[in-house]
Amino acid sequence: MVKEIIRYPTPPSVEYATDVRVFNENIFELIEDMKETIEANALEGLAAFQIGSYYNVVVIKNEDGSFLELLNPRLIRAEGKQTTLEKTAYFGELSAEVTRYETISIVYQDRYGKDHSLQASGARSVLLQRKLDYTFGATFLQKLSKEEKKRFEAQLENGAKVAISEVCPTNFLRDRVLKVANFLIIVMWLLFLLSFFVEVRLFTYQLYIACTVVALTLFYLFYGYYEGREYSSCTSCQIGNILGSWTIASAKLGLVTLLSYIFMAT
């Protein structure tokens, strides 16, 4: 029976797969369901996890149309590195560059519990490693470099099928600058309130902090504009957000500075 394939954003159904201990008709039926699902979706292979089963079973379609059935597979040896562009049914049409082992050795059992081993390299090695990831409730997302993961997550968030480099990111340097500015504005409010309880003149400190905030917000405005222009797919919304955030920060700064001058400088 063809089964529905679990796809993003549905989370993994298990943390890791449970080894097959009883090789019976239930397992045979699961394997046949996996084969039919592979055929129906034109896949190269499938892990039982991908159709919601908690068993440690992987089925790979061979070039001649036959199937390789791996029950309780274990990676026991790995050599070399290779980086390839991978796609998986879990993430639909999205792809990412993943670095994996070039050559691997695996031990496994067949549907009758008999022990086997195999060695694979190149594309077949990548396919087997990707399916083994699923037996631990993982996807290739956990294998990505920090920068590649950041780009891929942005692609996921936007549901984009364009090149990863063209996806508008969600985290910018300017946002951190604005957070610092807002923190300093909070400090100014605290100093303003403190001035009613102490005799020390605090207005000078307010001026220093205010000048720092002005510098930060101006940097946010001009650098943010430059940063937003880098992404043609999202320039208009980014520029609007920048101007709105700068206006709000400037208004808060102006208010606390005015009140500080009235109550603290006189």
C-alpha positions as CSV (number, residue, x, y, z in Angstrom):
1,M,0.0,0.0,0.0
2,V,1.3,3.4,-0.9
3,K,1.8,5.5,2.2
4,E,1.9,9.3,2.7
5,I,5.4,10.6,3.1
6,I,6.0,12.9,6.1
7,R,7.1,16.3,4.9
8,Y,8.3,19.6,6.4
9,P,7.1,21.2,8.7
10,T,5.7,18.0,10.3
11,P,8.3,17.1,13.0
12,P,10.0,13.7,13.1
13,S,7.7,11.1,14.7
14,V,10.5,9.5,16.7
15,E,13.9,10.6,18.1
16,Y,15.5,7.4,16.8
17,A,14.3,4.2,15.2
18,T,13.7,1.0,17.1
19,D,15.6,-2.1,15.9
20,V,13.6,-4.9,14.4
21,R,13.6,-7.9,16.8
22,V,10.8,-10.0,15.4
23,F,11.0,-10.7,11.7
24,N,7.4,-11.4,10.9
25,E,4.6,-10.6,8.5
26,N,4.2,-7.1,10.0
27,I,7.8,-6.2,8.9
28,F,7.3,-7.8,5.5
29,E,4.2,-5.7,5.0
30,L,6.1,-2.6,6.1
31,I,8.8,-3.3,3.5
32,E,6.3,-3.8,0.7
33,D,4.5,-0.6,1.6
34,M,7.9,1.2,1.4
35,K,8.6,-0.3,-2.0
36,E,5.2,0.8,-3.4
37,T,5.7,4.3,-1.9
38,I,9.1,4.5,-3.6
39,E,7.6,3.5,-6.9
40,A,4.6,5.8,-6.6
41,N,6.8,8.8,-5.8
42,A,9.8,8.0,-8.1
43,L,12.2,8.0,-5.2
44,E,15.7,6.5,-4.9
45,G,15.0,5.1,-1.4
46,L,13.0,5.4,1.8
47,A,13.4,5.1,5.5
48,A,10.5,3.7,7.5
49,F,10.5,6.9,9.5
50,Q,9.5,8.8,6.4
51,I,6.1,7.0,6.4
52,G,5.6,7.3,10.1
53,S,7.0,3.9,11.2
54,Y,9.3,3.7,14.2
55,Y,11.2,0.7,12.9
56,N,14.9,0.9,11.8
57,V,14.2,-0.2,8.2
58,V,15.7,1.4,5.0
59,V,14.8,0.3,1.4
60,I,16.9,1.4,-1.5
61,K,16.0,1.1,-5.2
62,N,18.8,-0.4,-7.3
63,E,19.6,0.7,-10.9
64,D,18.1,-2.5,-12.2
65,G,14.8,-1.9,-10.5
66,S,15.3,-4.3,-7.7
67,F,15.3,-3.3,-4.1
68,L,17.9,-3.5,-1.3
69,E,16.3,-4.1,2.0
70,L,18.3,-3.0,5.1
71,L,17.0,-3.8,8.5
72,N,18.8,-2.4,11.6
73,P,21.6,-0.9,9.4
74,R,24.7,0.4,11.2
75,L,27.5,2.6,9.8
76,I,30.7,0.9,11.0
77,R,33.4,2.5,8.8
78,A,33.8,5.8,6.9
79,E,36.5,7.4,4.8
80,G,37.0,10.6,2.9
81,K,34.8,13.6,2.3
82,Q,32.5,14.7,-0.5
83,T,30.2,17.7,-0.9
84,T,27.2,17.4,-3.1
85,L,23.8,19.1,-3.7
86,E,21.2,17.1,-2.0
87,K,17.4,17.0,-2.1
88,T,15.1,14.9,0.0
89,A,11.3,14.2,0.0
90,Y,11.0,15.7,3.5
91,F,11.9,19.2,2.2
92,G,10.2,18.9,-1.2
93,E,12.0,20.7,-4.0
94,L,14.5,22.5,-1.8
95,S,18.2,21.5,-1.9
96,A,21.4,22.2,0.0
97,E,25.1,21.5,-0.1
98,V,25.9,18.7,2.3
99,T,29.4,17.3,3.2
100,R,29.4,13.6,3.9
101,Y,31.7,10.6,3.8
102,E,33.0,9.5,0.4
103,T,33.1,5.7,1.2
104,I,31.2,3.9,3.9
105,S,30.7,0.4,5.2
106,I,27.4,-0.8,6.6
107,V,26.2,-3.9,8.4
108,Y,22.6,-4.8,8.4
109,Q,20.1,-7.7,8.4
110,D,17.7,-8.9,5.7
111,R,14.0,-9.5,6.3
112,Y,14.7,-12.9,7.7
113,G,17.3,-11.7,10.2
114,K,20.4,-12.8,8.4
115,D,23.5,-10.6,8.8
116,H,25.0,-8.8,5.8
117,S,27.5,-6.1,5.0
118,L,28.1,-3.7,2.1
119,Q,30.4,-1.0,1.0
120,A,29.3,2.1,-1.0
121,S,30.9,5.2,-2.4
122,G,29.9,8.3,-4.3
123,A,26.2,8.9,-4.9
124,R,25.1,5.6,-3.4
125,S,27.1,6.4,-0.2
126,V,25.3,9.8,0.0
127,L,21.9,8.2,-0.4
128,L,22.5,5.5,2.3
129,Q,23.8,8.2,4.7
130,R,20.8,10.3,4.1
131,K,18.5,7.4,4.9
132,L,20.5,6.5,7.9
133,D,20.0,10.0,9.2
134,Y,16.2,9.4,9.3
135,T,16.7,6.3,11.6
136,F,18.0,8.8,14.2
137,G,15.0,11.2,13.6
138,A,17.3,13.6,11.7
139,T,17.5,15.1,8.3
140,F,20.4,16.6,6.3
141,L,19.7,19.9,8.1
142,Q,21.8,18.7,11.0
143,K,24.7,18.1,8.6
144,L,24.9,21.6,7.1
145,S,27.6,24.1,7.7
146,K,26.6,27.1,9.8
147,E,26.4,29.4,6.8
148,E,24.6,26.8,4.6
149,K,22.1,26.1,7.4
150,K,21.4,29.8,7.8
151,R,20.6,30.1,4.1
152,F,18.5,26.9,4.0
153,E,16.4,27.9,7.0
154,A,15.8,31.3,5.4
155,Q,14.6,29.3,2.2
156,L,12.3,27.2,4.4
157,E,10.9,30.2,6.1
158,N,10.1,31.9,2.9
159,G,8.9,28.8,1.1
160,A,11.1,29.8,-1.8
161,K,12.2,27.7,-4.7
162,V,14.6,30.3,-6.0
163,A,18.4,30.0,-5.5
164,I,19.3,30.2,-1.9
165,S,21.6,33.2,-2.4
166,E,18.5,35.2,-3.6
167,V,16.4,34.5,-0.5
168,C,15.9,37.5,1.7
169,P,17.4,36.7,5.1
170,T,15.6,37.3,8.4
171,N,18.6,38.3,10.6
172,F,20.6,41.5,9.9
173,L,23.5,43.3,11.5
174,R,21.4,46.4,11.7
175,D,18.9,44.6,14.1
176,R,21.7,44.1,16.6
177,V,22.6,47.8,16.4
178,L,19.0,48.7,17.0
179,K,18.8,46.4,20.1
180,V,21.8,48.2,21.6
181,A,20.2,51.6,20.9
182,N,16.9,50.5,22.5
183,F,18.8,49.1,25.5
184,L,20.5,52.5,26.0
185,I,17.2,54.3,25.8
186,I,15.9,52.1,28.6
187,V,19.0,53.0,30.6
188,M,18.2,56.7,30.1
189,W,14.7,56.1,31.4
190,L,16.1,54.4,34.5
191,L,18.5,57.3,35.1
192,F,15.6,59.8,34.7
193,L,13.6,57.9,37.4
194,L,16.7,57.7,39.6
195,S,17.2,61.4,39.4
196,F,14.1,61.9,41.6
197,F,15.7,60.0,44.5
198,V,19.3,61.1,44.4
199,E,21.0,64.5,44.6
200,V,23.7,63.7,42.1
201,R,23.4,65.5,38.8
202,L,22.8,62.8,36.2
203,F,22.0,64.9,33.2
204,T,25.5,64.9,31.9
205,Y,25.4,61.1,31.7
206,Q,22.1,61.4,29.9
207,L,23.7,63.6,27.2
208,Y,26.5,61.2,26.7
209,I,24.1,58.3,26.3
210,A,21.8,60.3,24.0
211,C,24.7,61.1,21.7
212,T,25.6,57.5,21.5
213,V,22.0,56.5,20.7
214,V,21.9,59.1,18.0
215,A,25.0,57.7,16.4
216,L,23.7,54.2,16.6
217,T,20.3,55.1,15.1
218,L,21.9,57.0,12.3
219,F,24.2,54.0,11.6
220,Y,21.1,51.7,11.7
221,L,19.3,54.0,9.2
222,F,22.0,54.3,6.6
223,Y,23.6,50.9,6.9
224,G,20.2,49.3,7.1
225,Y,19.2,51.0,3.9
226,Y,22.4,49.6,2.2
227,E,21.8,46.1,3.7
228,G,18.2,46.1,2.5
229,R,19.1,47.1,-1.0
230,E,21.2,43.9,-1.4
231,Y,18.1,41.7,-1.7
232,S,16.0,42.6,-4.7
233,S,13.3,40.2,-3.6
234,C,12.5,42.1,-0.4
235,T,13.9,45.6,-0.8
236,S,10.5,47.5,-0.4
237,C,9.4,45.7,2.8
238,Q,12.9,46.0,4.4
239,I,13.2,49.7,3.7
240,G,9.8,50.3,5.2
241,N,10.7,48.4,8.3
242,I,13.9,50.3,8.6
243,L,12.2,53.7,8.4
244,G,9.5,52.6,10.8
245,S,11.9,51.3,13.4
246,W,14.2,54.3,13.1
247,T,11.2,56.7,13.6
248,I,10.0,54.8,16.7
249,A,13.5,54.7,18.2
250,S,14.0,58.4,17.5
251,A,10.7,59.3,19.1
252,K,11.5,57.4,22.3
253,L,14.9,59.0,22.4
254,G,13.5,62.5,21.9
255,L,10.9,62.0,24.6
256,V,13.3,60.8,27.3
257,T,15.8,63.5,26.4
258,L,13.2,66.3,26.6
259,L,11.9,65.1,30.0
260,S,15.5,64.7,31.2
261,Y,16.3,68.3,30.2
262,I,13.1,69.7,31.9
263,F,13.5,67.8,35.2
264,M,17.2,67.1,35.5
265,A,19.0,70.0,33.9
266,T,17.2,72.7,35.8
